[in-house]
Amino acid sequence: MGPHPLWLLEELCEHMDLKPGMKVLDMGCGKGLTSVFLAKEFGVTVFANDLWISATDNLRRFEDAGVADKVFPIHAEAHALPYAAGFFDAAISIDSYHYYGTDEMYFPCTYAKLVKPGGQFGIAVPGLVREYEKGYPDTLEEYWDEDMFTFHSKEWWRNLWEKTGIVEITACYEVEDPKGIWMPWAEWSETHRGSNEVKFLNADTNNDLALIIMSAVKK
Ligand SMILES: C[S@@+](CC[C@H](N)C(=O)[O-])C[C@H]1O[C@@H](n2cnc3c(N)ncnc32)[C@H](O)[C@@H]1O
C-alpha cells in the first residue's frame, strides 16, 4: 500500500531488538504483510492494527500465511486504540504514523503509553530532506496533495519525540535510494489506480523526497 513495506521494515529492524514471545503492535499494518513478516522472522506476537483494511480480510491473509495463532487482526482508529497502557514490548509502524502522529499530543498522550518502560518504538515514514516554509519544494508543487503536509525532515521527527523526554532516540536517518523503494508502488498505483505517483517521484529532480527511519527506546 506504499513504498515497499518489507524493505522498510527490514531496515527498521536493524535498529530494534525483537525476541520470540514479545508483543508487538504493527500500527497501520494495512494488508498485514509486515505483521506476517514480524511473526515469521522474529517469532513475536503481533497485534495487526489498521483502519482502512478490514480485520476479517486480514484474518484470512494471516490464516493463509499460517500465522493466525501469532498475528491478531484489529480494526481500530489511532485515537481510540483498545490496548492497556504498557501492554506492548514494541510498537512499529511502516508508512502510516505520519497520518495521525504529527499532532504534538499524539506521542506523549497516546502512543507512548502503549509500550512498557524499556520497550521500543520504530517508524518508517515518507518525508523531506529539509523543512520548507511553504511546506514543499517548488519542484513538487504540481503534484503536492493536502495530506503531504505531513511530510517532514528527519530532524523534525527526532525533535517531535525527543522533546517529550519519554524516549531515547536510537536511530533517525534517511534511507538510501528512497525512490528505488518507492517506485514499484508508484508504478502499480499509476497503472491500477490512475494516480500521479510516478510523475510525482520523477518531478523530484532535486532529490528532496526522503524515506525516514526512526527508532527509540522508552526510558
Ligand atoms: C499507506 S498505508 C500503509 C499500510 C502498510 N503499513 C504498508 O506499508 O503497506 C497507511 C495505513 O495507515 C492506516 N491509518 C491511517 N490513518 C489511520 C488512523 N487514523 N488510525 C489507524 N490507522 C490509520 C491506514 O488504515 C492504512 O492502512
The ligand as a Gaussian input file, in Angstrom:
#p B3LYP/6-31G(d) Opt

LIG

0 1
 C       -0.154000       3.897000       3.168000
 S       -0.971000       2.690000       4.155000
 C        0.390000       1.663000       4.657000
 C       -0.054000       0.312000       5.047000
 C        1.061000      -0.689000       5.384000
 N        1.749000      -0.335000       6.604000
 C        2.016000      -0.780000       4.219000
 O        3.133000      -0.249000       4.336000
 O        1.645000      -1.362000       3.205000
 C       -1.334000       3.599000       5.633000
 C       -2.136000       2.807000       6.667000
 O       -2.308000       3.628000       7.817000
 C       -3.588000       3.369000       8.353000
 N       -4.112000       4.563000       9.018000
 C       -4.216000       5.812000       8.504000
 N       -4.805000       6.628000       9.369000
 C       -5.087000       5.876000      10.466000
 C       -5.711000       6.143000      11.707000
 N       -6.176000       7.371000      11.976000
 N       -5.826000       5.130000      12.597000
 C       -5.359000       3.896000      12.319000
 N       -4.745000       3.576000      11.156000
 C       -4.629000       4.550000      10.242000
 C       -4.486000       3.035000       7.178000
 O       -5.530000       2.192000       7.583000
 C       -3.525000       2.428000       6.161000
 O       -3.638000       1.030000       6.050000

